[in-house]
Structures are given as structure tokens and as C-alpha cells.
Amino acid sequence: MQRKNCNEKIAMSANVLEFSTYCIGNLSEVLHINQSDVYRRLVSSGILKDYVMDAYDVTHTYSKASIMQDLSDLMKLRGVL
């Protein structure tokens, strides 16, 4: 039982990591900002953890356009854009 939980956590972590890089890469293209800068802004504002990682179960089902709009709006709200 313990091993199954560990494997599920690893799979979830890989999915969250993949989704995080997807968001950073696409947001970089949409905003015309390099990926390192997008990453720093998302981390410093808490958006990477709060929206991208912690809400992965829900947000990964949204359309690309919706995710990019939400992230842009959040970045403006939190003063990093």
C-alpha cells in the first residue's frame, strides 16, 4: 500500500512539473517575456504555487487560452505584470 502511494505521488509530481513548464513556456510566448523572467514573476507573486501547482487538479483541464488569460490577470492583480 505504501509503495502505491509513493508511485502516485511521483506520477502527480511529474504531471504538475510538466504542467508548470507548459504554463511558463506558453505564458512567455503570450507576454513576449523570456521564460526565466516569467518563472521569477510567478514564484515571487505566489502564482506558481497557488494557481499552477496547488490547483493543478482543476486548472490543467482548462483551455490554453483560459489558462493564459487567468495567469495574465493574476500577474496584473499581484503587481508582477
Wavefront OBJ file of the C-alpha trace (Angstrom):
o trace
v 0.000 0.000 0.000
v 2.797 2.420 0.897
v 4.543 1.794 -2.430
v 1.362 2.599 -4.389
v 1.046 5.965 -2.627
v 4.683 6.745 -3.411
v 4.206 5.893 -7.109
v 1.038 8.012 -7.261
v 2.885 10.961 -5.705
v 5.733 10.637 -8.190
v 3.293 10.496 -11.109
v 1.393 13.505 -9.755
v 4.635 15.414 -9.227
v 5.691 14.685 -12.802
v 2.310 15.876 -14.089
v 2.477 19.062 -12.030
v 6.026 19.715 -13.211
v 5.020 19.183 -16.834
v 2.010 21.480 -16.423
v 4.174 24.130 -14.745
v 6.637 24.156 -17.632
v 3.719 24.220 -20.089
v 2.307 27.302 -18.370
v 5.657 29.087 -18.161
v 6.531 28.376 -21.799
v 3.183 29.431 -23.198
v 2.907 32.487 -20.965
v 6.361 33.510 -22.132
v 5.168 33.431 -25.739
v 1.923 35.261 -24.999
v 3.594 38.025 -22.972
v 6.797 38.218 -25.037
v 8.869 37.794 -21.871
v 11.667 35.233 -21.539
v 10.838 32.074 -19.616
v 13.251 32.785 -16.756
v 11.566 36.116 -16.112
v 8.093 34.560 -16.275
v 9.225 31.913 -13.787
v 10.651 34.514 -11.372
v 7.481 36.586 -11.543
v 5.229 33.570 -10.957
v 7.323 32.426 -7.997
v 7.684 35.855 -6.377
v 3.938 36.516 -6.636
v 2.971 33.070 -5.326
v 1.066 32.279 -8.517
v 3.209 29.275 -9.410
v 2.374 27.570 -6.130
v -1.186 28.843 -5.587
v -2.600 28.588 -9.092
v -0.386 26.359 -11.190
v 0.731 23.713 -8.687
v -1.821 23.635 -5.863
v -4.825 23.923 -8.198
v -3.418 21.522 -10.816
v -6.326 19.073 -10.478
v -8.710 21.708 -11.805
v -6.605 24.108 -13.866
v -4.988 21.510 -16.112
v -8.438 20.823 -17.587
v -8.886 24.432 -18.783
v -8.158 25.534 -22.323
v -4.785 27.061 -23.114
v -6.414 30.436 -23.787
v -8.247 30.357 -20.470
v -5.122 29.424 -18.515
v -3.072 32.157 -20.183
v -5.781 34.746 -19.530
v -6.117 33.694 -15.879
v -2.355 33.790 -15.353
v -2.030 37.200 -17.034
v -4.871 38.597 -14.942
v -3.379 37.199 -11.737
v 0.023 38.624 -12.595
v -1.531 42.074 -13.086
v -3.508 41.757 -9.854
v -0.390 40.803 -7.894
v 1.689 43.562 -9.456
v 4.193 41.491 -11.416
v 2.960 42.450 -14.865
l 1 2 3 4 5 6 7 8 9 10 11 12 13 14 15 16 17 18 19 20 21 22 23 24 25 26 27 28 29 30 31 32 33 34 35 36 37 38 39 40 41 42 43 44 45 46 47 48 49 50 51 52 53 54 55 56 57 58 59 60 61 62 63 64 65 66 67 68 69 70 71 72 73 74 75 76 77 78 79 80 81
